[in-house]
């Protein structure tokens, strides 16, 4: 993900996005002639899934008819982004379940599952605390990065606690949605926390605690996780994988800031052939166009190439399985009007970017096997957007772009 911690719990979240009175809802309705069959309850967390301190019933958002939907973002003559799930609170991570095509979404209250065929939304993992992140706008955040190891193990990076307390966890995921959400602590394995004085792959000790596990990338020999704790190092952590089985420990392995003197590794992704590891350095959020794209050897940890991206704050990254093109979402903290989805072309030592569409605070990206691109956006709160019961709606959404990118 994209967040930069200022202090563990220094800020309160922005008023417009702090309330989660209604659960996420799917934005696609049944056909018009069957409108009486809308399944409102299937699109929202059950009553016993809400956080203990919440006292209001979680209900789905008011659903729009298909013909009323408008594209969320569209370049002139370009592809459209269509909303699939609405009323998400600060969505930050995405992963596609290979067997079912279900989309897993990390947001403030936990990890949700969206079924693209049935359009049902269920809460899979719950019980996270929240921490506050950001500079300028500030956001309440729970889990962050997601990716699948094999067919049924979901790796989840934590953002809900102070540095030195956050962890990375793995969960067994069934083909069918969970009947009741798994408590966050009921994990297959827990990695970390990484405190001051932990061993690194460089043979040194960490000098600061680590946290903000933004993004996760799974490869043949390791699970790699970006983080933001020690700003002088910019660690990417590694969980070694052998014969498909993860090791018992997570180790700070690649010091990106030490390599390039640019801050904040956020999105991370393997090349289509899994031979290279791509890392997006966000840089300073109040400095425009200072981001870098780094290419590492995932086995040695050596930096192979670095490219000035010319973007503000890369937050998500994904390669198309069809065209092998690279796409990056730019959150653009200081200039949100310049945020959006970009196609990145690498030629020699130069990276060029082409804006595909404008998006409202985009975060994670993930392609399914058919080439559909799923995108999460945090969005901007509309004070007039209410549930049927008059509760504020959260502006976060899951979008899909089905344009053969």
C-alpha positions in Angstrom: 0.0 0.0 0.0 0.9 3.6 0.2 0.9 4.9 3.8 3.6 6.6 5.6 3.5 6.6 9.3 4.1 9.8 11.3 3.6 8.5 14.8 1.9 5.3 15.9 -1.4 7.0 16.9 -0.8 10.7 16.6 -3.8 11.6 14.5 -7.5 11.1 14.3 -8.7 10.1 10.9 -10.3 12.7 8.7 -13.9 13.2 9.8 -15.3 12.4 6.4 -13.9 8.9 6.2 -13.8 7.9 9.9 -17.4 6.5 10.1 -18.2 3.0 8.8 -21.9 2.8 9.5 -22.7 0.5 6.6 -20.9 -2.5 5.3 -19.6 -2.8 1.8 -22.2 -3.3 -0.9 -22.0 -4.6 -4.5 -22.7 -2.0 -7.1 -24.1 -4.5 -9.6 -27.7 -5.3 -9.3 -29.9 -8.1 -10.6 -31.4 -7.5 -14.0 -34.2 -5.0 -14.1 -37.0 -7.6 -14.4 -35.8 -9.3 -11.2 -35.2 -6.3 -9.1 -37.2 -7.7 -6.3 -34.6 -10.3 -5.8 -31.8 -8.0 -4.7 -29.8 -9.7 -2.0 -28.9 -6.8 0.3 -27.9 -9.0 3.2 -25.3 -10.9 1.1 -23.5 -7.7 0.3 -22.8 -6.7 3.9 -21.0 -8.1 6.9 -23.3 -10.0 9.3 -24.3 -8.2 12.4 -21.9 -10.3 14.5 -19.1 -9.4 12.2 -18.9 -5.7 13.1 -16.3 -4.3 15.5 -17.3 -4.5 19.1 -17.4 -0.7 19.6 -19.8 -0.2 16.7 -23.4 0.2 17.9 -25.2 0.8 14.5 -26.4 -2.0 12.3 -24.1 -2.6 9.2 -26.3 -2.6 6.2 -25.5 -2.4 2.5 -25.4 0.8 0.6 -28.2 1.9 -1.7 -27.7 -0.1 -4.9 -27.8 1.5 -8.3 -29.5 -0.1 -11.3 -27.0 -1.1 -14.0 -28.2 1.5 -16.4 -27.6 4.2 -13.8 -24.0 3.4 -13.2 -21.4 5.8 -14.5 -17.7 5.0 -15.2 -15.5 5.8 -12.3 -12.7 7.0 -14.5 -12.2 7.2 -18.2 -9.6 8.8 -20.4 -10.8 10.3 -23.7 -11.5 7.3 -25.9 -10.0 5.0 -23.4 -11.1 2.2 -21.1 -13.8 2.5 -18.4 -13.5 1.6 -14.7 -16.8 0.2 -13.3 -17.6 0.0 -9.6 -18.2 -3.5 -8.3 -18.1 -2.9 -4.5 -18.9 0.3 -2.7 -18.8 1.6 0.8 -15.4 0.3 1.6 -13.3 2.1 4.3 -9.8 2.9 3.0 -9.2 -0.2 0.8 -5.5 -0.9 0.5 -4.7 -4.4 -0.8 -5.9 -6.9 -3.4 -5.3 -10.5 -4.2 -7.0 -12.9 -6.7 -7.8 -16.4 -5.6 -6.6 -18.5 -8.6 -9.1 -21.4 -8.2 -12.3 -19.4 -7.9 -11.4 -15.9 -9.3 -12.7 -14.4 -6.0 -11.2 -11.0 -5.2 -9.8 -10.4 -1.7 -9.8 -6.8 -0.5 -7.9 -5.4 2.5 -9.6 -2.4 4.2 -10.0 -0.9 7.6 -12.1 -3.5 9.2 -10.5 -6.6 7.7 -10.2 -8.7 4.6 -13.3 -9.1 2.4 -14.1 -11.5 -0.4 -15.9 -10.5 -3.5 -17.4 -13.1 -5.9 -17.5 -11.7 -9.4 -20.1 -14.2 -10.5 -22.6 -14.0 -7.7 -21.7 -10.4 -6.7 -21.6 -11.4 -3.0 -19.4 -9.7 -0.5 -18.3 -11.5 2.7 -16.0 -10.6 5.5 -13.3 -13.3 5.7 -10.8 -12.1 8.3 -11.8 -9.6 11.1 -10.9 -8.2 14.5 -8.1 -5.9 13.5 -7.3 -2.8 15.5 -6.6 0.4 13.6 -3.7 2.8 13.3 -3.6 6.2 11.7 -1.4 7.0 8.6 -0.7 9.8 6.2 0.3 13.3 5.9 -2.2 15.9 4.7 -5.1 13.5 4.6 -4.9 10.9 7.3 -6.6 7.5 7.3 -7.6 4.8 9.7 -5.9 1.6 8.4 -6.1 -2.1 9.3 -4.6 -4.8 7.1 -2.6 -3.6 4.0 -0.9 -5.9 1.5 -2.2 -9.2 0.2 -1.0 -12.0 -2.0 -1.6 -15.8 -2.4 1.1 -18.4 -1.7 -0.1 -21.4 -3.7 -3.8 -22.0 -4.2 -5.1 -21.6 -0.7 -2.7 -19.6 1.6 -3.3 -15.9 1.8 -0.5 -13.7 3.1 -1.6 -10.5 4.8 0.6 -7.6 5.8 -0.5 -5.7 8.9 -0.9 -1.9 9.2 -3.1 -1.8 12.3 -0.6 -1.4 15.1 2.5 0.7 16.0 5.9 -0.1 14.5 7.5 -3.0 16.3 4.1 -4.6 16.9 2.8 -5.2 13.4 3.1 -8.6 11.8 2.6 -10.6 8.6 0.2 -13.5 8.8 -0.9 -16.4 6.6 -4.4 -17.9 6.5 -6.0 -21.0 5.0 -8.6 -19.9 2.4 -11.4 -22.2 1.3 -13.1 -22.1 -2.2 -16.4 -21.1 -0.6 -16.8 -17.9 1.5 -16.5 -18.2 5.2 -19.7 -18.7 7.2 -18.2 -16.6 9.9 -15.1 -14.4 9.6 -11.8 -15.8 10.9 -10.4 -13.8 13.8 -7.3 -12.0 12.8 -5.2 -13.9 15.4 -6.3 -17.3 14.2 -3.6 -17.5 11.5 -1.7 -20.5 10.1 1.6 -18.6 10.9 2.5 -15.3 12.2 5.8 -13.6 11.1 7.3 -10.9 13.3 7.0 -8.4 14.9 10.4 -7.1 13.9 11.7 -5.0 16.8 14.8 -2.9 17.2 17.8 -5.3 17.3 16.4 -8.0 15.0 18.8 -9.9 12.7 18.9 -8.8 9.0 20.1 -10.7 5.9 23.1 -8.3 5.9 24.3 -9.7 9.2 23.5 -6.6 11.0 20.9 -5.6 13.6 17.9 -3.4 12.9 18.2 0.0 14.6 14.5 0.8 14.6 11.3 -1.3 14.8 9.5 -2.2 11.5 5.9 -1.9 10.4 3.5 -0.7 7.8 3.6 -3.9 5.7 2.3 -2.3 2.6 2.4 -4.9 -0.2 3.2 -8.6 -0.7 4.7 -10.4 -3.7 5.0 -14.2 -3.8 7.7 -15.8 -6.0 9.1 -19.3 -6.3 11.8 -18.9 -3.6 10.3 -16.3 -1.4 7.5 -14.0 -0.2 8.7 -10.4 -0.2 7.0 -7.6 1.8 7.6 -3.9 1.7 7.5 -1.8 4.8 8.1 1.6 6.3 9.9 1.6 9.7 13.5 2.6 9.5 13.6 5.4 6.9 17.3 5.1 6.5 17.0 1.5 5.2 13.6 1.2 3.5 13.4 -2.6 4.1 11.9 -5.2 1.9 11.5 -8.3 4.1 11.6 -11.9 2.9 10.0 -15.2 4.0 12.0 -17.9 2.2 10.0 -20.5 0.3 11.3 -24.0 -0.4 9.3 -26.6 -2.3 6.3 -24.4 -1.9 6.6 -24.2 1.9 7.3 -21.0 3.7 10.0 -20.7 6.3 9.3 -19.9 9.9 10.8 -16.5 10.0 10.7 -13.2 8.1 14.0 -11.4 7.7 14.8 -7.8 6.6 16.6 -8.5 3.3 16.8 -5.6 0.8 17.5 -2.1 2.0 16.0 0.0 -0.8 16.6 3.4 0.7 20.3 2.6 1.4 20.6 1.5 -2.3 19.0 4.6 -4.0 18.6 7.3 -1.3 14.9 7.6 -2.1 12.4 6.8 0.6 9.5 4.4 1.0 9.2 1.1 -0.8 5.5 0.6 -1.4 4.2 -1.5 -4.3 6.1 -4.7 -5.1 5.6 -7.2 -7.9 7.4 -10.0 -9.7 8.0 -9.9 -13.4 5.8 -12.2 -15.5 8.6 -14.9 -15.6 9.3 -14.4 -11.9 13.0 -13.7 -12.6 13.0 -10.1 -11.4 11.4 -8.3 -8.4 10.0 -4.8 -9.1 9.7 -2.3 -6.2 8.1 1.2 -6.4 9.8 3.8 -4.3 7.2 6.4 -3.3 9.6 9.1 -2.2 8.4 12.0 -0.2 4.7 12.6 -0.4 5.1 16.4 -0.4 7.7 16.2 -3.3 6.2 15.8 -6.8 7.6 13.4 -9.3 10.3 11.9 -7.1 9.4 8.2 -7.4 11.6 5.4 -8.7 11.0 2.0 -10.1 13.7 -0.5 -8.9 14.5 -3.9 -10.3 16.1 -6.5 -8.0 17.4 -10.0 -8.4 15.1 -11.8 -6.0 17.7 -14.5 -5.2 20.7 -12.3 -4.5 18.9 -9.2 -3.5 21.2 -7.2 -5.8 19.8 -4.0 -7.4 19.9 -4.5 -11.2 18.3 -1.3 -12.5 16.6 1.9 -11.3 14.2 4.1 -13.3 12.9 7.6 -12.5 9.2 7.1 -13.0 8.1 10.7 -13.1 5.0 9.8 -11.0 4.2 11.3 -7.6 3.4 8.3 -5.3 3.2 4.8 -6.8 0.8 2.8 -4.6 0.0 -0.3 -6.7 1.7 -2.3 -9.4 0.8 -5.2 -11.6 1.8 -6.9 -14.9 -0.9 -7.9 -17.3 -1.0 -11.7 -17.8 -2.1 -11.2 -21.4 0.1 -8.3 -22.8 2.9 -8.4 -20.1 2.6 -4.7 -19.8 3.3 -3.0 -16.5 0.7 -0.8 -14.8 1.1 1.5 -11.8 -1.4 3.4 -9.7 -0.3 6.9 -8.6 -2.0 8.1 -5.4 -0.5 11.6 -5.8 -0.8 12.8 -2.2 0.1 16.4 -2.9 -1.7 16.7 -6.3 -4.7 14.3 -6.2 -6.0 15.8 -9.5 -3.0 14.1 -11.1 -3.7 10.7 -9.6 -4.6 7.8 -11.8 -3.7 4.5 -13.6 -0.5 4.6 -15.7 1.0 2.2 -18.2 4.8 2.0 -17.8 7.1 1.2 -20.7 10.8 0.3 -19.9 13.3 0.8 -22.7 17.0 0.7 -22.0 17.6 3.0 -19.0 14.4 5.0 -19.5 10.9 4.5 -18.1 8.0 6.3 -19.9 4.5 6.5 -18.5 1.1 6.9 -20.2 -2.0 7.9 -18.2 -4.8 5.4 -18.8 -7.4 7.1 -16.7 -8.0 9.5 -13.8 -8.9 7.8 -10.5 -9.7 9.1 -7.1 -6.9 8.1 -4.7 -6.1 4.7 -6.3 -4.3 2.1 -4.2 -3.9 -1.6 -5.1 -3.9 -3.3 -8.5 -4.4 -7.0 -9.3 -5.1 -8.8 -12.6 -7.1 -12.0 -12.8 -6.1 -14.8 -15.2 -8.4 -13.4 -17.9 -6.8 -10.0 -17.9 -9.4 -8.0 -16.0 -7.7 -5.4 -13.9 -9.1 -4.8 -10.4 -8.4 -1.6 -8.6 -9.1 -0.2 -5.2 -9.7 3.5 -4.6 -10.0 5.3 -1.3 -12.1 8.0 -2.9 -13.3 11.3 -1.5 -16.2 11.3 0.9 -19.5 12.8 -0.2 -21.3 14.3 2.8 -24.6 13.8 1.0 -24.0 10.1 0.3 -26.1 8.2 2.9 -27.5 4.7 3.4 -31.3 4.1 3.4 -31.1 4.6 7.2 -29.3 8.0 6.8 -25.9 6.9 7.8 -22.8 8.2 6.0 -21.3 6.1 3.2 -17.6 5.4 3.0 -16.1 6.5 -0.4 -13.8 3.5 -1.0 -14.6 1.2 -3.9 -13.4 -1.9 -5.8 -13.3 -1.2 -9.5 -12.8 -3.4 -12.6 -11.3 -2.5 -15.9 -12.2 -5.0 -18.6 -10.4 -3.6 -21.6 -7.7 -6.0 -22.6 -4.9 -4.0 -20.9 
